[in-house]
Amino acid sequence: MRFHAYLNFDGSCAEAMRFYAELLGGELEIITFGESPMADQVSESLADRVLHAALKIGDEMLMASDAPPEYYRAAAGIYVSISIGDVPEGRRIFDALAEGGSVEMPFQQTFWSPGFGSVVDRWGTPWMVNCQPQPETGAETGSEVVVAR
């Protein structure tokens, strides 16, 4: 079983997903209502909105769409969480997400992570960037020790 985040936007899905693809890498597919087999059944106001977008990064997937205006609700009570091993890369991602958004917790070392921060990006998507401590080899036993720097 796998879980994937599915984001909803109010007309800005294509812009946001292109930004995420540029920031995170991966392969992005976008289909609008107007490009879909149901194009003749939707109003002109929905034609350029995203019916479905999928950003595939390795084995992970971030999906999204533009909700019809009457059904759109801002994200609440959830975060998209990125786990990454490299602190400078975590900071780069966090800083890019924070640009034009609002920082909830600045990116910093915590007791559980060498780098963590939470932010709501300029499209209203809440994110957590969490750097995983890197295992070190113990000198005497060869055992794995996790150290948060």
C-alpha distance (Angstrom), angle and dihedral (degrees) to the residues before:
residue distance angle dihedral
M1 . . .
R2 3.79 . .
F3 3.80 132.8 .
H4 3.80 123.5 -147.0
A5 3.78 130.6 -174.5
Y6 3.80 116.4 -118.2
L7 3.79 113.0 -164.2
N8 3.79 126.8 -159.7
F9 3.78 124.0 -150.4
D10 3.79 135.7 -175.6
G11 3.80 99.2 -126.8
S12 3.82 99.4 -45.9
C13 3.81 99.7 86.0
A14 3.82 97.1 111.3
E15 3.81 92.5 49.1
A16 3.81 93.3 47.4
M17 3.80 95.5 44.6
R18 3.82 92.2 48.7
F19 3.80 88.2 52.2
Y20 3.82 91.8 49.1
A21 3.82 90.5 48.7
E22 3.81 91.5 51.0
L23 3.81 91.7 45.9
L24 3.80 99.2 42.6
G25 3.80 103.0 24.8
G26 3.77 123.0 -135.9
E27 3.78 134.6 111.8
L28 3.80 119.4 -56.8
E29 3.79 125.6 -158.3
I30 3.80 121.0 -175.2
I31 3.79 129.4 -178.8
T32 3.78 122.2 -178.3
F33 3.78 126.5 -150.1
G34 3.80 87.3 -109.9
E35 3.82 92.2 55.0
S36 3.78 94.7 47.7
P37 3.81 128.7 95.1
M38 3.82 87.1 -105.2
A39 3.84 93.6 57.3
D40 3.80 92.7 118.4
Q41 3.82 90.4 54.6
V42 3.82 98.7 56.0
S43 3.78 129.8 77.5
E44 3.79 121.1 -107.6
S45 3.80 88.7 -110.3
L46 3.83 89.5 65.4
A47 3.81 97.9 41.0
D48 3.82 96.0 93.7
R49 3.79 95.4 38.3
V50 3.80 118.5 103.0
L51 3.80 115.2 -100.8
H52 3.81 92.1 -175.4
A53 3.79 136.9 -7.6
A54 3.79 127.1 -177.3
L55 3.80 126.3 -170.8
K56 3.80 109.6 -166.3
I57 3.80 115.9 -162.9
G58 3.80 111.1 175.8
D59 3.81 105.9 -57.9
E60 3.81 92.7 -19.1
M61 3.80 128.6 91.3
L62 3.79 133.7 -163.0
M63 3.79 112.3 -167.7
A64 3.79 131.4 -173.0
S65 3.78 148.1 162.4
D66 3.77 142.4 -176.0
A67 3.77 107.6 -101.7
P68 3.79 116.3 -139.6
P69 3.82 104.0 -94.8
E70 3.81 94.5 -110.0
Y71 3.85 90.4 55.9
Y72 3.79 101.1 41.5
R73 3.81 117.0 118.0
A74 3.81 124.5 174.8
A75 3.81 115.7 -112.9
A76 3.81 112.4 -91.1
G77 3.76 133.5 171.4
I78 3.82 95.4 11.6
Y79 3.80 139.3 84.2
V80 3.76 132.9 -163.7
S81 3.80 101.8 -126.9
I82 3.80 121.9 -152.2
S83 3.80 116.7 -163.8
I84 3.77 114.4 -163.5
G85 3.80 134.8 166.4
D86 3.79 99.0 -145.8
V87 3.83 117.0 77.0
P88 3.85 96.8 -159.9
E89 3.82 89.6 50.0
G90 3.80 89.5 47.7
R91 3.80 90.3 52.3
R92 3.83 91.5 47.9
I93 3.80 91.1 52.7
F94 3.80 93.0 44.3
D95 3.81 93.3 49.0
A96 3.81 91.9 49.5
L97 3.82 92.1 49.4
A98 3.82 90.4 47.2
E99 3.82 93.6 53.9
G100 3.80 105.1 107.7
G101 3.81 91.0 -2.4
S102 3.79 133.9 85.7
V103 3.79 126.0 -92.4
E104 3.79 113.9 -136.5
M105 3.82 96.5 178.6
P106 3.80 119.4 10.3
F107 3.79 116.9 -121.6
Q108 3.79 105.6 -94.0
Q109 3.78 145.9 131.8
T110 3.81 114.2 -76.1
F111 3.78 133.9 -177.7
W112 3.82 89.4 -95.3
S113 3.78 101.0 36.9
P114 3.80 141.7 34.1
G115 3.83 86.5 -137.4
F116 3.80 130.9 14.8
G117 3.78 136.4 154.4
S118 3.80 140.9 154.9
V119 3.77 126.7 -143.0
V120 3.79 141.3 165.6
D121 3.80 107.4 -135.5
R122 3.82 126.2 -137.3
W123 3.84 90.3 -89.7
G124 3.81 93.4 54.0
T125 3.81 97.5 -103.4
P126 3.83 113.2 141.8
W127 3.83 114.2 -136.7
M128 3.80 136.7 -175.7
V129 3.79 118.3 -161.5
N130 3.79 110.3 -161.0
C131 3.79 123.4 -179.8
Q132 3.76 114.4 -151.2
P133 3.81 118.1 -131.6
Q134 3.81 110.5 -109.3
P135 3.81 117.5 -122.8
E136 3.78 116.8 -117.5
T137 3.78 125.9 -159.4
G138 3.81 114.2 -115.9
A139 3.83 109.5 -123.1
E140 3.80 96.9 -137.1
T141 3.81 105.2 37.0
G142 3.79 104.8 21.6
S143 3.81 87.1 -127.0
E144 3.76 121.3 145.2
V145 3.79 116.7 -103.7
V146 3.79 122.4 -173.7
V147 3.78 113.2 -141.7
A148 3.80 125.7 -175.6
R149 3.80 108.9 -152.7
